[in-house]
Amino acid sequence: MPLKNKATSITLCTLLLLSMVLSTLFVPSTLAEPEGKTKLYFKDILDVDNLEYDSTNQFPLLTEIPPTKENASSYPPIFIKGLSFREGLTLIDNETLYAWLATWVTSLFDDFEGLEGFEEFEELFKQMELIFPNPLRIVEAYENTDNESIQLNGNVEYDLYFKTKISSQINNNDKVKLSIYTYSETAIVPTEIANETIALNPGLFQNSMQQSITLTNISQTVNPGQLLLFSIEMIPGNKTLTSIIDQEYPLLKNISNMGLKIIRNLANNSEITAIEDAFAIIDEITMLLEEGELGVNFSKEDVSEFLESIISFSFLYDSSDYPSSVTVPFKAEGETDENSNTYYLHSNNNMDKTRPTASSQQTLNLADAEGTWMGEEFSRNKIISDASAIIYISHKDAQRWSSPMEVKASLLYGNETISTDSVTLDATGFFSSSTKPYRFTFENLGSGVELDYGKEIGFSLSLENTSNVNSLLRSVNAFYDSNDYASMLSFSISETDHISVSGSSSPSDGKIIVGDIVTYDLEINSDLEDSISVGILDSSFESAEKEFWDVSISPPSFSINSDGTQTVTVTLSSLGTSLVAYEEDPLQITLEIIGNTGYDTIQLTAEVSDDAVIYDTIIKKPSDRKIVHGTNETFSFVIKNNNTGLWKNSFIFSANVDKNFSVIVDPLTFDNLEVKNETTVNVTVIIPEDTEIDEATLTLAVISKRSDEEYEVQVNMTIIGANIFETTFDYFDDIAESLGLKDVLGSYAAVFLVAIIFIAVFFILILVAFILTTKYVDVICLDRIKEIDPGNTATYEISLKNIRNKTNSYQIYSDLAAKSSPWNISISPDTVTIPPKQQRTIMVTVETTDEINPGDWKEFHVIVETQGKSKKEQIPLFCSLTNGSTSLSIKDVFHWPKSFSKDEKVSTSFRLKNKGSVQARHIAVKLFINNKEKNKVEELIIPAGGHADITLPWIAEKGKNDLRILIL
């Protein structure tokens, strides 16, 4: 039932103040991780600023890094952190208090029975309770960020610490429930795979306790992206103290009011801030419990549960003394952030990223020597930041009169010390020692320190004040290189900004058709002199993508000056040859620009996309036409898909005539027309018989289903009247009427008249054909093609046969003139009389003249004309000349006078003879004296076997006259 007055609230505050003083001390323990397993440490879930969450941002992540905090975290939080004569009363901080109170209020939502609007979600809230905060339960996660599944086979081991209070020590009925779940972002609720509930049985006055719990035989597959959830839920037992809340005792109420009044007056009149802070917390809780403050009525049961949670036990974790953990039977993936580095210290003074697995640790006595470990060499300049080290130190210090021992850690690069940090070791008992991890934080790195390439990262550890160490009262050792004591150096490295890259692509959006290329022009800048290589990050270009893409880089490497710029061209070529390429995912590759002084990346993208397709349709239209009214005319249009990128197209066809003539389109659609293929659309236009329209325009519209683009073509039509047949019929109908045939035959008169005329014309045509096809002689020549040499004669033997029944005389001649140059033809005899059914032979002779050229030919006809008849018969003959040749020579050269003086006229005579088989034409003769042309004669014609007598005068020169005659 809801609180109706402040009585319960006052009683609660009194008991709360009493419970806040029940804090005790803690017992430390060592940290260990079994081989082949991974130990995960719980983090303070109320310290939200320092938590890392899973990829769903719902659950805080467990960590492999052991805690090094001095002050332990507790859940539920302990309101009074400490009470001592030296430091006084130490209270919980407000942020932690408010964070935990928020979880308590949120946990009440699944109890809102009857609240309007929540009824349908009540069952869902119960199933999802693990996702919501709870004041008595913490849930932390391990996320499988690897690409492979994790096999969880074996035991899960918990090593937990608890703070016990008087009520728990007396009643001994508190419990803790441990549960393991799997969860993924796609799941609605987590899936439980194991749980166990155990009782906590602390001894009387045992203020803290360690509890080891094992959940055995766990078998579960954790897929990539899934979470393992580890839940620790505190179950307080029924406490006698809280039962007071369920009753309203007047005496207790009066005592509580009086006690609170006295203590409050004491706090107001004193300067003890701790008491004032305690009452401030009580006021906050009292205000929270006021009915209606949060819009929620708190019942006595709610208050009782609240009080149970703060006076019972608490879970202790996230400190070097209380490293509560869970050990899982698999090796964790390790670091996934490539910029975060963890180097483990090993023997032989080296350190690397390999986590040690040895069962026995290496020991460094810091009183005797300083320890130094060196890591890998940097291949290029780096910026180091966020460096810290966790070192396991075992020490004893019972020498209270000396200054505390101080251990110094140094971050090295080569021989240079970059940063240092120190920790002061606490005093211990005379017979006891302390072994726990210490954190060294190198804070003076600021936002980062640049390290030049070519040196090794290093770490050193030393004891600052070594006096009186290694005695009975003092000792200090560093433990490392084992599974239990994995001392480590952690730091973040990042790239410098000495190298930068920018670029542009063509096309700008990276979308192309199949078989095309995307070209990137990259501008690479460096503010230092360097040697740079450009390559593809292997993980960004998978083998399956290489089947569809080719990447070329030019140049792949180069040298660059300080403040220099280099242009690099990268082409992404599509290797696809079909439409399958459009179904592939876009190519996204990362280029690495690697130098000695810096590093940069740029992402390049390319996609075979239909967005890059250029849609084009070619329509081949028919020519304009004349159409007779009363007829239907079909126009055939050829549609061609001219798209780029092998992209098919689908079409919708429609047509109309501007004069509202009816049209029929066939087909109306066509789907998936291949590129460069064609289809035909037929449009039939129906012309009414009684139309008076003489012109119209047919428009065909083609709409692409893929691009919604519309194309139109037009064809002009001329509408004409009746055709020639109709006109002719009307003409004959008029003649038949004028002849009076219509009176006898009626409407058949024109048909009858046309039939009579057709019959008459038919007989006339037969007669003409008979006359034209009548023959009087057969002309026969079995060898009609002759080839002769120049100067020879071709003779053709022709037979004439009289095929008629009476004697006929024939005149024979040729269509080639008898003396036609350069061919001469003669026929013997040229007239002949042949009796019926008899034949005679005539000879046709063809001769060549000197004017003929080698290779000339001639076709001519021998014509036979029957005397008294106009009908002639003819036969073609063919004669060609072989390729003859000319052969010129000079004979009988004679000079006059035979002796002569300078400038005297001399005549040279000679005979130029043609011994060839054809006429020599266009002959030129030149005379040279002492290689100088003195005279010439041109355009000579010398027949075959003929000659020309030539005399050339010339003027003598002084001295010797060397004469040369040139024939061209």
Stockholm file with secondary structure:
# STOCKHOLM 1.0

chainA/1-968         MPLKNKATSITLCTLLLLSMVLSTLFVPSTLAEPEGKTKLYFKDILDVDNLEYDSTNQFPLLTEIPPTKENASSYPPIFIKGLSFREGLTLIDNETLYAWLATWVTSLFDDFEGLEGFEEFEELFKQMELIFPNPLRIVEAYENTDNESIQLNGNVEYDLYFKTKISSQINNNDKVKLSIYTYSETAIVPTEIANETIALNPGLFQNSMQQSITLTNISQTVNPGQLLLFSIEMIPGNKTLTSIIDQEYPLLKNISNMGLKIIRNLANNSEITAIEDAFAIIDEITMLLEEGELGVNFSKEDVSEFLESIISFSFLYDSSDYPSSVTVPFKAEGETDENSNTYYLHSNNNMDKTRPTASSQQTLNLADAEGTWMGEEFSRNKIISDASAIIYISHKDAQRWSSPMEVKASLLYGNETISTDSVTLDATGFFSSSTKPYRFTFENLGSGVELDYGKEIGFSLSLENTSNVNSLLRSVNAFYDSNDYASMLSFSISETDHISVSGSSSPSDGKIIVGDIVTYDLEINSDLEDSISVGILDSSFESAEKEFWDVSISPPSFSINSDGTQTVTVTLSSLGTSLVAYEEDPLQITLEIIGNTGYDTIQLTAEVSDDAVIYDTIIKKPSDRKIVHGTNETFSFVIKNNNTGLWKNSFIFSANVDKNFSVIVDPLTFDNLEVKNETTVNVTVIIPEDTEIDEATLTLAVISKRSDEEYEVQVNMTIIGANIFETTFDYFDDIAESLGLKDVLGSYAAVFLVAIIFIAVFFILILVAFILTTKYVDVICLDRIKEIDPGNTATYEISLKNIRNKTNSYQIYSDLAAKSSPWNISISPDTVTIPPKQQRTIMVTVETTDEINPGDWKEFHVIVETQGKSKKEQIPLFCSLTNGSTSLSIKDVFHWPKSFSKDEKVSTSFRLKNKGSVQARHIAVKLFINNKEKNKVEELIIPAGGHADITLPWIAEKGKNDLRILIL
#=GR chainA/1-968 SS CBCCSSHHHHHHHHHHHHHTTCCCCCCCCCCCCCTTCEEEECCCTTCGGGCCBCTTSSSBBCBSSCCCCSSCEEESCCSEEEEETTTEEEECCHHHHHHHHHHHHHGGGGGCTTCTTCGGGHHHHHHTTTTSCBTTEEEEEEECCSSSCEEEEEEEEEEEEEECCHHHHHHCCEEEEEEEEEECTTCSSCEEEEEEEEEECCCTTCCEEEEEEEEEEEEEEECTTCEEEEEEEEECCCCTTGGGGGSCCHHHHHHHHHHHHHHHHHHHTSCCHHHHHHHHHHHHHHHHHSTTSSSCCCBHHHHHHHHHHHHSCEEEESSSSCCCEEEESSCCCCCCCTTEEEEEECSTTBEESCCCCCSSCEEEETTTCCEEEEEEECSSCEEEEEEEEEEEEEEEECCTTSCCCEEEEEEEETTEEEEEEEEECCCCCSSCCEEEEEEEEEGGGTTCEEECTTCEEEEEEEESCCTTCSSSSEEEEEEESSSSCCCEEEEEEEECSSEEEEEEEESTTCEECTTCEEEEEEEEEESSCEEEEEEECGGGSCHHHHTTEEEEEESSEEEECTTEEEEEEEEEEECCCSGGGGGSCCEEEEEEEECSSCEEEEEEEEEECGGGCCCCEEEECCCCEEEETTCEEEEEEEEEECCSTTCCEEEEEEEEETTCCEEEEECSEEEEECTTCEEEEEEEEECCTTCCCCEEEEEEEEEETTTCCEEEEEEEEEEECCCHHHHHHHHHHHHHHHHTHHHHHGGGHHHHHHHHHHHHHHHHHHHHHHHHHCCSEEEECSCCEEEECTTCEEEEEEEEEECSSSCEEEEEEESSCTTCTTEEEEEESSEEEECTTCEEEEEEEEEECTTCCTTCEEEEEEEEEETTCSCEEEEEEEEEECCCCCCEEEEEEEEESSSCCTTCEEEEEEEEEECSSSCEEEEEEEEEETTEEEEEEEEEEECTTCEEEEEEEEECCSSCCCEEEEEC
#=GC SS_cons         CBCCSSHHHHHHHHHHHHHTTCCCCCCCCCCCCCTTCEEEECCCTTCGGGCCBCTTSSSBBCBSSCCCCSSCEEESCCSEEEEETTTEEEECCHHHHHHHHHHHHHGGGGGCTTCTTCGGGHHHHHHTTTTSCBTTEEEEEEECCSSSCEEEEEEEEEEEEEECCHHHHHHCCEEEEEEEEEECTTCSSCEEEEEEEEEECCCTTCCEEEEEEEEEEEEEEECTTCEEEEEEEEECCCCTTGGGGGSCCHHHHHHHHHHHHHHHHHHHTSCCHHHHHHHHHHHHHHHHHSTTSSSCCCBHHHHHHHHHHHHSCEEEESSSSCCCEEEESSCCCCCCCTTEEEEEECSTTBEESCCCCCSSCEEEETTTCCEEEEEEECSSCEEEEEEEEEEEEEEEECCTTSCCCEEEEEEEETTEEEEEEEEECCCCCSSCCEEEEEEEEEGGGTTCEEECTTCEEEEEEEESCCTTCSSSSEEEEEEESSSSCCCEEEEEEEECSSEEEEEEEESTTCEECTTCEEEEEEEEEESSCEEEEEEECGGGSCHHHHTTEEEEEESSEEEECTTEEEEEEEEEEECCCSGGGGGSCCEEEEEEEECSSCEEEEEEEEEECGGGCCCCEEEECCCCEEEETTCEEEEEEEEEECCSTTCCEEEEEEEEETTCCEEEEECSEEEEECTTCEEEEEEEEECCTTCCCCEEEEEEEEEETTTCCEEEEEEEEEEECCCHHHHHHHHHHHHHHHHTHHHHHGGGHHHHHHHHHHHHHHHHHHHHHHHHHCCSEEEECSCCEEEECTTCEEEEEEEEEECSSSCEEEEEEESSCTTCTTEEEEEESSEEEECTTCEEEEEEEEEECTTCCTTCEEEEEEEEEETTCSCEEEEEEEEEECCCCCCEEEEEEEEESSSCCTTCEEEEEEEEEECSSSCEEEEEEEEEETTEEEEEEEEEEECTTCEEEEEEEEECCSSCCCEEEEEC
//
